[in-house]
Amino acid sequence: MAKTGNKEACKVLAKQLVQLRKQKNRTYAVSSKVTSMSTQTKVMNSQMKMAGAMSATAKTMQAVNKKMDPQKTLQTMQNFQKENMKMDMTEEMINDTLDDIFDASDEEEETQDIVNQVLDEIGIEISGKMAKAPSAARGLPSASASSAATISDEEIERQLKALGVD
């Protein structure tokens, strides 16, 4: 229109162009407001659901608090702790007893090995003669094992004197 020299038509078209640009800007603004409102609606919906969940949780907690007696719970926990301590003590006593039994049998075997080594060093044959000598019974406490070891030592000394070895 400008090439043909129609100034009025150019003004009208220019006005329409300005109005279209303004309308485009308004459309963007409205679109962003609608998006914002949609987001706010979603947030409000989430908050309502959260409030409902919190209400249900509060009711559940009230029901549990009505049913649960703190004194009984405390007493139950104290009883558990007491019984647990008893079990620990019993376990410790059993372990100590087992350790003592196994240690006593190990000491007895070790003592016999030392006696055999000493006799081997001095050249005494014990296969036939020691069968008659008293020996410590297995599984007895260590006090009786030591008295049996004393008897067997005396027997060994007596046999050594009988052989003429001082």
N, CA and C atoms as an extended XYZ file, in Angstrom:
498
Properties=species:S:1:pos:R:3:atomname:S:1:resname:S:1:resid:I:1 pbc="F F F"
N         0.812       -1.170        0.000 N   MET     1
C         0.000        0.000        0.000 CA  MET     1
C         0.872        1.256        0.000 C   MET     1
N         1.995        1.147        0.649 N   ALA     2
C         2.886        2.310        0.683 CA  ALA     2
C         3.437        2.575       -0.711 C   ALA     2
N         3.676        1.548       -1.520 N   LYS     3
C         4.195        1.722       -2.871 CA  LYS     3
C         3.150        2.397       -3.757 C   LYS     3
N         1.929        2.113       -3.537 N   THR     4
C         0.875        2.713       -4.350 CA  THR     4
C         0.511        4.107       -3.861 C   THR     4
N         0.986        4.511       -2.733 N   GLY     5
C         0.752        5.848       -2.201 CA  GLY     5
C        -0.538        5.979       -1.423 C   GLY     5
N        -1.108        4.915       -1.004 N   ASN     6
C        -2.340        4.935       -0.221 CA  ASN     6
C        -1.971        5.067        1.253 C   ASN     6
N        -1.991        6.329        1.704 N   LYS     7
C        -1.555        6.621        3.065 CA  LYS     7
C        -2.596        6.157        4.082 C   LYS     7
N        -3.835        6.250        3.805 N   GLU     8
C        -4.901        5.846        4.737 CA  GLU     8
C        -4.867        4.348        4.984 C   GLU     8
N        -4.689        3.600        3.961 N   ALA     9
C        -4.636        2.148        4.096 CA  ALA     9
C        -3.410        1.747        4.909 C   ALA     9
N        -2.303        2.469        4.718 N   CYS    10
C        -1.079        2.184        5.499 CA  CYS    10
C        -1.315        2.445        6.964 C   CYS    10
N        -2.029        3.529        7.294 N   LYS    11
C        -2.302        3.835        8.693 CA  LYS    11
C        -3.171        2.749        9.324 C   LYS    11
N        -4.166        2.315        8.587 N   VAL    12
C        -5.080        1.281        9.098 CA  VAL    12
C        -4.310       -0.020        9.320 C   VAL    12
N        -3.494       -0.380        8.347 N   LEU    13
C        -2.713       -1.616        8.485 CA  LEU    13
C        -1.684       -1.504        9.620 C   LEU    13
N        -1.078       -0.335        9.773 N   ALA    14
C        -0.116       -0.125       10.854 CA  ALA    14
C        -0.817       -0.224       12.207 C   ALA    14
N        -2.034        0.352       12.299 N   LYS    15
C        -2.809        0.273       13.528 CA  LYS    15
C        -3.138       -1.173       13.860 C   LYS    15
N        -3.537       -1.948       12.865 N   GLN    16
C        -3.854       -3.359       13.072 CA  GLN    16
C        -2.614       -4.136       13.526 C   GLN    16
N        -1.463       -3.799       12.956 N   LEU    17
C        -0.209       -4.459       13.351 CA  LEU    17
C         0.108       -4.172       14.812 C   LEU    17
N        -0.066       -2.922       15.230 N   VAL    18
C         0.189       -2.553       16.631 CA  VAL    18
C        -0.787       -3.287       17.543 C   VAL    18
N        -2.059       -3.353       17.130 N   GLN    19
C        -3.058       -4.039       17.935 CA  GLN    19
C        -2.755       -5.538       18.028 C   GLN    19
N        -2.312       -6.131       16.936 N   LEU    20
C        -1.943       -7.561       16.955 CA  LEU    20
C        -0.775       -7.825       17.904 C   LEU    20
N         0.210       -6.937       17.866 N   ARG    21
C         1.363       -7.103       18.776 CA  ARG    21
C         0.921       -6.973       20.234 C   ARG    21
N         0.039       -6.005       20.523 N   LYS    22
C        -0.477       -5.846       21.881 CA  LYS    22
C        -1.284       -7.083       22.289 C   LYS    22
N        -2.108       -7.569       21.343 N   GLN    23
C        -2.914       -8.756       21.617 CA  GLN    23
C        -2.018       -9.962       21.895 C   GLN    23
N        -0.946      -10.073       21.152 N   LYS    24
C         0.007      -11.171       21.347 CA  LYS    24
C         0.607      -11.078       22.752 C   LYS    24
N         1.007       -9.879       23.170 N   ASN    25
C         1.569       -9.690       24.515 CA  ASN    25
C         0.527      -10.009       25.586 C   ASN    25
N        -0.723       -9.589       25.361 N   ARG    26
C        -1.796       -9.885       26.315 CA  ARG    26
C        -2.053      -11.386       26.392 C   ARG    26
N        -1.975      -12.054       25.237 N   THR    27
C        -2.171      -13.506       25.222 CA  THR    27
C        -1.089      -14.205       26.042 C   THR    27
N         0.146      -13.770       25.889 N   TYR    28
C         1.240      -14.340       26.701 CA  TYR    28
C         0.996      -14.096       28.187 C   TYR    28
N         0.571      -12.903       28.551 N   ALA    29
C         0.312      -12.563       29.951 CA  ALA    29
C        -0.813      -13.416       30.509 C   ALA    29
N        -1.914      -13.548       29.734 N   VAL    30
C        -3.039      -14.372       30.192 CA  VAL    30
C        -2.610      -15.832       30.315 C   VAL    30
N        -1.841      -16.300       29.349 N   SER    31
C        -1.366      -17.690       29.389 CA  SER    31
C        -0.519      -17.932       30.629 C   SER    31
N         0.359      -17.003       30.963 N   SER    32
C         1.191      -17.185       32.159 CA  SER    32
C         0.343      -17.131       33.423 C   SER    32
N        -0.712      -16.267       33.440 N   LYS    33
C        -1.600      -16.217       34.601 CA  LYS    33
C        -2.377      -17.519       34.752 C   LYS    33
N        -2.843      -18.087       33.640 N   VAL    34
C        -3.573      -19.362       33.687 CA  VAL    34
C        -2.649      -20.471       34.198 C   VAL    34
N        -1.416      -20.484       33.714 N   THR    35
C        -0.442      -21.487       34.176 CA  THR    35
C        -0.177      -21.319       35.666 C   THR    35
N        -0.062      -20.080       36.095 N   SER    36
C         0.163      -19.798       37.510 CA  SER    36
C        -1.013      -20.274       38.348 C   SER    36
N        -2.224      -20.022       37.880 N   MET    37
C        -3.416      -20.459       38.614 CA  MET    37
C        -3.493      -21.978       38.659 C   MET    37
N        -3.109      -22.620       37.574 N   SER    38
C        -3.103      -24.087       37.542 CA  SER    38
C        -2.110      -24.636       38.580 C   SER    38
N        -0.935      -24.036       38.629 N   THR    39
C         0.072      -24.456       39.600 CA  THR    39
C        -0.434      -24.243       41.027 C   THR    39
N        -1.066      -23.091       41.269 N   GLN    40
C        -1.605      -22.809       42.600 CA  GLN    40
C        -2.693      -23.799       42.968 C   GLN    40
N        -3.511      -24.180       42.001 N   THR    41
C        -4.565      -25.173       42.246 CA  THR    41
C        -3.951      -26.518       42.628 C   THR    41
N        -2.909      -26.908       41.917 N   LYS    42
C        -2.227      -28.170       42.240 CA  LYS    42
C        -1.608      -28.133       43.628 C   LYS    42
N        -1.014      -26.969       43.983 N   VAL    43
C        -0.416      -26.822       45.307 CA  VAL    43
C        -1.498      -26.917       46.383 C   VAL    43
N        -2.623      -26.267       46.159 N   MET    44
C        -3.724      -26.306       47.131 CA  MET    44
C        -4.260      -27.731       47.268 C   MET    44
N        -4.362      -28.441       46.151 N   ASN    45
C        -4.830      -29.826       46.187 CA  ASN    45
C        -3.861      -30.684       47.001 C   ASN    45
N        -2.576      -30.488       46.781 N   SER    46
C        -1.568      -31.241       47.541 CA  SER    46
C        -1.653      -30.917       49.025 C   SER    46
N        -1.859      -29.641       49.343 N   GLN    47
C        -1.966      -29.241       50.744 CA  GLN    47
C        -3.204      -29.853       51.399 C   GLN    47
N        -4.284      -29.936       50.657 N   MET    48
C        -5.501      -30.560       51.197 CA  MET    48
C        -5.277      -32.042       51.457 C   MET    48
N        -4.599      -32.715       50.528 N   LYS    49
C        -4.293      -34.135       50.730 CA  LYS    49
C        -3.371      -34.324       51.932 C   LYS    49
N        -2.385      -33.426       52.079 N   MET    50
C        -1.470      -33.493       53.215 CA  MET    50
C        -2.227      -33.280       54.523 C   MET    50
N        -3.144      -32.328       54.530 N   ALA    51
C        -3.949      -32.073       55.726 CA  ALA    51
C        -4.787      -33.297       56.073 C   ALA    51
N        -5.351      -33.939       55.068 N   GLY    52
C        -6.130      -35.161       55.299 CA  GLY    52
C        -5.271      -36.279       55.867 C   GLY    52
N        -4.076      -36.430       55.325 N   ALA    53
C        -3.160      -37.469       55.826 CA  ALA    53
C        -2.731      -37.166       57.260 C   ALA    53
N        -2.471      -35.891       57.538 N   MET    54
C        -2.087      -35.511       58.901 CA  MET    54
C        -3.239      -35.747       59.870 C   MET    54
N        -4.450      -35.500       59.440 N   SER    55
C        -5.624      -35.749       60.282 CA  SER    55
C        -5.756      -37.242       60.593 C   SER    55
N        -5.606      -38.073       59.564 N   ALA    56
C        -5.686      -39.519       59.770 CA  ALA    56
C        -4.566      -40.000       60.691 C   ALA    56
N        -3.367      -39.446       60.520 N   THR    57
C        -2.234      -39.817       61.380 CA  THR    57
C        -2.502      -39.402       62.818 C   THR    57
N        -3.058      -38.218       63.011 N   ALA    58
C        -3.371      -37.750       64.366 CA  ALA    58
C        -4.398      -38.660       65.024 C   ALA    58
N        -5.409      -39.073       64.271 N   LYS    59
C        -6.419      -39.987       64.822 CA  LYS    59
C        -5.794      -41.328       65.189 C   LYS    59
N        -4.924      -41.835       64.326 N   THR    60
C        -4.247      -43.103       64.606 CA  THR    60
C        -3.382      -42.990       65.861 C   THR    60
N        -2.655      -41.882       65.963 N   MET    61
C        -1.799      -41.690       67.138 CA  MET    61
C        -2.637      -41.578       68.409 C   MET    61
N        -3.801      -40.927       68.342 N   GLN    62
C        -4.677      -40.839       69.499 CA  GLN    62
C        -5.161      -42.218       69.912 C   GLN    62
N        -5.546      -43.030       68.921 N   ALA    63
C        -6.015      -44.381       69.225 CA  ALA    63
C        -4.906      -45.214       69.866 C   ALA    63
N        -3.683      -45.103       69.341 N   VAL    64
C        -2.553      -45.849       69.907 CA  VAL    64
C        -2.267      -45.377       71.326 C   VAL    64
N        -2.299      -44.076       71.544 N   ASN    65
C        -2.042      -43.546       72.886 CA  ASN    65
C        -3.110      -43.995       73.882 C   ASN    65
N        -4.361      -44.126       73.425 N   LYS    66
C        -5.416      -44.618       74.316 CA  LYS    66
C        -5.181      -46.084       74.683 C   LYS    66
N        -4.728      -46.869       73.720 N   LYS    67
C        -4.522      -48.308       73.943 CA  LYS    67
C        -3.242      -48.607       74.705 C   LYS    67
N        -2.229      -47.783       74.507 N   MET    68
C        -0.905      -48.072       75.067 CA  MET    68
C        -0.774      -47.448       76.452 C   MET    68
N        -0.401      -48.308       77.417 N   ASP    69
C        -0.173      -47.834       78.774 CA  ASP    69
C         1.328      -47.668       78.974 C   ASP    69
N         1.797      -46.446       79.210 N   PRO    70
C         3.244      -46.229       79.343 CA  PRO    70
C         3.859      -47.014       80.503 C   PRO    70
N         3.113      -47.190       81.585 N   GLN    71
C         3.641      -47.930       82.737 CA  GLN    71
C         3.859      -49.401       82.386 C   GLN    71
N         2.904      -49.979       81.672 N   LYS    72
C         3.052      -51.388       81.276 CA  LYS    72
C         4.207      -51.553       80.303 C   LYS    72
N         4.341      -50.607       79.383 N   THR    73
C         5.436      -50.667       78.416 CA  THR    73
C         6.775      -50.559       79.133 C   THR    73
N         6.878      -49.639       80.092 N   LEU    74
C         8.108      -49.483       80.867 CA  LEU    74
C         8.405      -50.757       81.650 C   LEU    74
N         7.379      -51.331       82.261 N   GLN    75
C         7.570      -52.559       83.032 CA  GLN    75
C         8.027      -53.702       82.124 C   GLN    75
N         7.435      -53.806       80.962 N   THR    76
C         7.826      -54.850       80.010 CA  THR    76
C         9.281      -54.677       79.589 C   THR    76
N         9.677      -53.444       79.318 N   MET    77
C        11.061      -53.192       78.919 CA  MET    77
C        12.029      -53.513       80.062 C   MET    77
N        11.650      -53.183       81.298 N   GLN    78
C        12.508      -53.484       82.442 CA  GLN    78
C        12.620      -54.992       82.644 C   GLN    78
N        11.504      -55.716       82.499 N   ASN    79
C        11.549      -57.179       82.619 CA  ASN    79
C        12.438      -57.793       81.548 C   ASN    79
N        12.322      -57.279       80.332 N   PHE    80
C        13.172      -57.779       79.252 CA  PHE    80
C        14.642      -57.557       79.577 C   PHE    80
N        14.952      -56.365       80.061 N   GLN    81
C        16.345      -56.040       80.390 CA  GLN    81
C        16.853      -56.956       81.507 C   GLN    81
N        16.024      -57.200       82.518 N   LYS    82
C        16.416      -58.055       83.636 CA  LYS    82
C        16.662      -59.497       83.155 C   LYS    82
N        15.742      -60.006       82.359 N   GLU    83
C        15.897      -61.377       81.857 CA  GLU    83
C        17.087      -61.489       80.917 C   GLU    83
N        17.335      -60.458       80.151 N   ASN    84
C        18.490      -60.451       79.255 CA  ASN    84
C        19.789      -60.487       80.067 C   ASN    84
N        19.837      -59.742       81.169 N   MET    85
C        21.023      -59.767       82.028 CA  MET    85
C        21.211      -61.144       82.657 C   MET    85
N        20.102      -61.776       83.076 N   LYS    86
C        20.185      -63.137       83.637 CA  LYS    86
C        20.762      -64.106       82.606 C   LYS    86
N        20.262      -63.976       81.378 N   MET    87
C        20.741      -64.864       80.316 CA  MET    87
C        22.231      -64.635       80.065 C   MET    87
N        22.673      -63.378       80.081 N   ASP    88
C        24.090      -63.084       79.886 CA  ASP    88
C        24.934      -63.688       81.002 C   ASP    88
N        24.453      -63.582       82.245 N   MET    89
C        25.187      -64.151       83.383 CA  MET    89
C        25.270      -65.671       83.272 C   MET    89
N        24.149      -66.291       82.913 N   THR    90
C        24.133      -67.749       82.765 CA  THR    90
C        25.087      -68.184       81.668 C   THR    90
N        25.069      -67.473       80.562 N   GLU    91
C        25.969      -67.801       79.455 CA  GLU    91
C        27.430      -67.661       79.880 C   GLU    91
N        27.713      -66.611       80.636 N   GLU    92
C        29.092      -66.400       81.102 CA  GLU    92
C        29.518      -67.523       82.050 C   GLU    92
N        28.614      -67.935       82.958 N   MET    93
C        28.938      -69.025       83.889 CA  MET    93
C        29.179      -70.331       83.135 C   MET    93
N        28.353      -70.602       82.143 N   ILE    94
C        28.512      -71.837       81.357 CA  ILE    94
C        29.843      -71.794       80.608 C   ILE    94
N        30.153      -70.655       80.007 N   ASN    95
C        31.424      -70.532       79.288 CA  ASN    95
C        32.615      -70.696       80.220 C   ASN    95
N        32.537      -70.102       81.423 N   ASP    96
C        33.619      -70.252       82.395 CA  ASP    96
C        33.785      -71.714       82.795 C   ASP    96
N        32.665      -72.398       83.036 N   THR    97
C        32.724      -73.810       83.421 CA  THR    97
C        33.332      -74.651       82.306 C   THR    97
N        32.895      -74.403       81.082 N   LEU    98
C        33.446      -75.156       79.951 CA  LEU    98
C        34.938      -74.872       79.778 C   LEU    98
N        35.312      -73.602       79.947 N   ASP    99
C        36.733      -73.253       79.852 CA  ASP    99
C        37.536      -73.982       80.918 C   ASP    99
N        37.013      -74.044       82.157 N   ASP   100
C        37.710      -74.741       83.240 CA  ASP   100
C        37.850      -76.229       82.932 C   ASP   100
N        36.798      -76.828       82.401 N   ILE   101
C        36.848      -78.269       82.094 CA  ILE   101
C        37.886      -78.534       81.009 C   ILE   101
N        37.851      -77.745       79.957 N   PHE   102
C        38.792      -77.973       78.865 CA  PHE   102
C        40.217      -77.627       79.276 C   PHE   102
N        40.384      -76.597       80.102 N   ASP   103
C        41.722      -76.251       80.585 CA  ASP   103
C        42.278      -77.355       81.467 C   ASP   103
N        41.431      -77.953       82.329 N   ALA   104
C        41.881      -79.021       83.228 CA  ALA   104
C        42.339      -80.231       82.423 C   ALA   104
N        41.603      -80.594       81.391 N   SER   105
C        41.998      -81.758       80.601 CA  SER   105
C        43.275      -81.455       79.817 C   SER   105
N        43.445      -80.233       79.366 N   ASP   106
C        44.670      -79.862       78.666 CA  ASP   106
C        45.866      -79.915       79.605 C   ASP   106
N        45.688      -79.465       80.851 N   GLU   107
C        46.773      -79.482       81.834 CA  GLU   107
C        47.181      -80.916       82.139 C   GLU   107
N        46.178      -81.791       82.237 N   GLU   108
C        46.461      -83.191       82.542 CA  GLU   108
C        47.281      -83.838       81.423 C   GLU   108
N        46.890      -83.588       80.182 N   GLU   109
C        47.630      -84.130       79.046 CA  GLU   109
C        49.037      -83.548       78.989 C   GLU   109
N        49.147      -82.257       79.270 N   GLU   110
C        50.444      -81.589       79.244 CA  GLU   110
C        51.353      -82.151       80.334 C   GLU   110
N        50.778      -82.394       81.513 N   THR   111
C        51.550      -82.967       82.622 CA  THR   111
C        52.061      -84.355       82.246 C   THR   111
N        51.205      -85.164       81.654 N   GLN   112
C        51.605      -86.516       81.255 CA  GLN   112
C        52.698      -86.457       80.196 C   GLN   112
N        52.595      -85.527       79.258 N   ASP   113
C        53.624      -85.382       78.231 CA  ASP   113
C        54.973      -85.011       78.844 C   ASP   113
N        54.968      -84.122       79.833 N   ILE   114
C        56.217      -83.719       80.498 CA  ILE   114
C        56.823      -84.900       81.249 C   ILE   114
N        55.975      -85.664       81.953 N   VAL   115
C        56.473      -86.846       82.679 CA  VAL   115
C        57.107      -87.823       81.698 C   VAL   115
N        56.447      -88.070       80.587 N   ASN   116
C        56.991      -88.989       79.579 CA  ASN   116
C        58.313      -88.474       79.017 C   ASN   116
N        58.406      -87.187       78.795 N   GLN   117
C        59.645      -86.599       78.258 CA  GLN   117
C        60.788      -86.751       79.256 C   GLN   117
N        60.505      -86.489       80.543 N   VAL   118
C        61.546      -86.630       81.571 CA  VAL   118
C        62.010      -88.074       81.654 C   VAL   118
N        61.071      -88.988       81.634 N   LEU   119
C        61.433      -90.400       81.721 CA  LEU   119
C        62.228      -90.847       80.495 C   LEU   119
N        61.858      -90.323       79.319 N   ASP   120
C        62.613      -90.654       78.119 CA  ASP   120
C        64.039      -90.122       78.206 C   ASP   120
N        64.196      -88.925       78.771 N   GLU   121
C        65.525      -88.326       78.885 CA  GLU   121
C        66.428      -89.121       79.811 C   GLU   121
N        65.859      -89.671       80.860 N   ILE   122
C        66.716      -90.425       81.797 CA  ILE   122
C        66.772      -91.902       81.435 C   ILE   122
N        66.020      -92.291       80.414 N   GLY   123
C        66.155      -93.636       79.879 CA  GLY   123
C        65.349      -94.689       80.594 C   GLY   123
N        64.243      -94.346       81.155 N   ILE   124
C        63.419      -95.344       81.843 CA  ILE   124
C        62.328      -95.797       80.883 C   ILE   124
N        62.159      -97.088       80.808 N   GLU   125
C        61.110      -97.679       79.976 CA  GLU   125
C        59.839      -97.727       80.824 C   GLU   125
N        58.782      -97.047       80.378 N   ILE   126
C        57.579      -96.970       81.196 CA  ILE   126
C        56.434      -97.803       80.649 C   ILE   126
N        56.626      -98.475       79.552 N   SER   127
C        55.519      -99.176       78.919 CA  SER   127
C        54.908     -100.230       79.837 C   SER   127
N        55.692     -101.017       80.495 N   GLY   128
C        55.147     -102.078       81.339 CA  GLY   128
C        54.993     -101.648       82.780 C   GLY   128
N        55.926     -100.899       83.291 N   LYS   129
C        55.920     -100.562       84.705 CA  LYS   129
C        54.907      -99.478       85.039 C   LYS   129
N        54.662      -98.532       84.127 N   MET   130
C        53.759      -97.432       84.427 CA  MET   130
C        52.298      -97.851       84.321 C   MET   130
N        52.023      -99.006       83.766 N   ALA   131
C        50.645      -99.457       83.682 CA  ALA   131
C        50.092      -99.702       85.077 C   ALA   131
N        50.964     -100.081       86.021 N   LYS   132
C        50.530     -100.327       87.391 CA  LYS   132
C        50.428      -99.024       88.185 C   LYS   132
N        51.059      -97.958       87.722 N   ALA   133
C        51.055      -96.689       88.458 CA  ALA   133
C        49.681      -96.029       88.357 C   ALA   133
N        49.253      -95.375       89.462 N   PRO   134
C        47.949      -94.699       89.409 CA  PRO   134
C        48.009      -93.517       88.441 C   PRO   134
N        46.870      -93.250       87.795 N   SER   135
C        46.818      -92.122       86.858 CA  SER   135
C        45.609      -91.258       87.191 C   SER   135
N        45.661      -90.004       86.793 N   ALA   136
C        44.566      -89.080       87.070 CA  ALA   136
C        43.382      -89.394       86.157 C   ALA   136
N        42.208      -89.352       86.722 N   ALA   137
C        41.002      -89.603       85.926 CA  ALA   137
C        40.694      -88.375       85.089 C   ALA   137
N        40.236      -88.621       83.863 N   ARG   138
C        39.936      -87.500       82.967 CA  ARG   138
C        38.594      -86.876       83.365 C   ARG   138
N        38.512      -85.521       83.208 N   GLY   139
C        37.268      -84.831       83.458 CA  GLY   139
C        37.084      -84.390       84.895 C   GLY   139
N        38.009      -84.727       85.799 N   LEU   140
C        37.888      -84.275       87.175 CA  LEU   140
C        38.416      -82.857       87.284 C   LEU   140
N        37.958      -82.119       88.303 N   PRO   141
C        38.494      -80.765       88.492 CA  PRO   141
C        39.989      -80.788       88.746 C   PRO   141
N        40.611      -79.640       88.590 N   SER   142
C        42.066      -79.552       88.619 CA  SER   142
C        42.649      -79.877       89.985 C   SER   142
N        41.898      -79.706       91.088 N   ALA   143
C        42.424      -79.993       92.427 CA  ALA   143
C        42.702      -81.490       92.576 C   ALA   143
N        41.775      -82.346       92.121 N   SER   144
C        41.997      -83.783       92.240 CA  SER   144
C        43.065      -84.240       91.248 C   SER   144
N        43.181      -83.574       90.133 N   ALA   145
C        44.213      -83.930       89.159 CA  ALA   145
C        45.601      -83.674       89.738 C   ALA   145
N        45.754      -82.615       90.537 N   SER   146
C        47.062      -82.321       91.105 CA  SER   146
C        47.439      -83.349       92.165 C   SER   146
N        46.460      -83.854       92.942 N   SER   147
C        46.791      -84.887       93.933 CA  SER   147
C        47.162      -86.184       93.225 C   SER   147
N        46.500      -86.491       92.106 N   ALA   148
C        46.852      -87.692       91.353 CA  ALA   148
C        48.242      -87.545       90.749 C   ALA   148
N        48.575      -86.339       90.321 N   ALA   149
C        49.908      -86.110       89.763 CA  ALA   149
C        50.961      -86.265       90.849 C   ALA   149
N        50.680      -85.873       92.093 N   THR   150
C        51.616      -86.027       93.207 CA  THR   150
C        51.852      -87.508       93.489 C   THR   150
N        50.812      -88.280       93.453 N   ILE   151
C        50.959      -89.716       93.688 CA  ILE   151
C        51.799      -90.341       92.590 C   ILE   151
N        51.552      -89.997       91.388 N   SER   152
C        52.312      -90.590       90.299 CA  SER   152
C        53.776      -90.138       90.351 C   SER   152
N        54.048      -88.915       90.820 N   ASP   153
C        55.434      -88.462       90.971 CA  ASP   153
C        56.161      -89.289       92.030 C   ASP   153
N        55.469      -89.550       93.127 N   GLU   154
C        56.076      -90.369       94.192 CA  GLU   154
C        56.363      -91.782       93.675 C   GLU   154
N        55.430      -92.301       92.902 N   GLU   155
C        55.609      -93.638       92.342 CA  GLU   155
C        56.821      -93.661       91.411 C   GLU   155
N        56.975      -92.608       90.638 N   ILE   156
C        58.125      -92.523       89.725 CA  ILE   156
C        59.419      -92.471       90.514 C   ILE   156
N        59.441      -91.656       91.582 N   GLU   157
C        60.659      -91.571       92.402 CA  GLU   157
C        60.987      -92.917       93.044 C   GLU   157
N        59.989      -93.629       93.510 N   ARG   158
C        60.194      -94.946       94.125 CA  ARG   158
C        60.780      -95.928       93.107 C   ARG   158
N        60.258      -95.882       91.881 N   GLN   159
C        60.783      -96.769       90.850 CA  GLN   159
C        62.211      -96.408       90.482 C   GLN   159
N        62.517      -95.095       90.467 N   LEU   160
C        63.886      -94.675       90.159 CA  LEU   160
C        64.867      -95.186       91.236 C   LEU   160
N        64.457      -95.100       92.502 N   LYS   161
C        65.324      -95.600       93.581 CA  LYS   161
C        65.497      -97.108       93.470 C   LYS   161
N        64.398      -97.808       93.075 N   ALA   162
C        64.482      -99.255       92.939 CA  ALA   162
C        65.451      -99.630       91.832 C   ALA   162
N        65.581      -98.786       90.815 N   LEU   163
C        66.519      -99.056       89.713 CA  LEU   163
C        67.941      -98.616       90.042 C   LEU   163
N        68.054      -97.846       91.131 N   GLY   164
C        69.377      -97.405       91.529 CA  GLY   164
C        69.764      -96.068       90.909 C   GLY   164
N        68.824      -95.354       90.354 N   VAL   165
C        69.101      -94.045       89.769 CA  VAL   165
C        68.657      -93.005       90.785 C   VAL   165
N        69.590      -92.101       91.162 N   ASP   166
C        69.216      -91.076       92.136 CA  ASP   166
C        68.738      -89.870       91.453 C   ASP   166
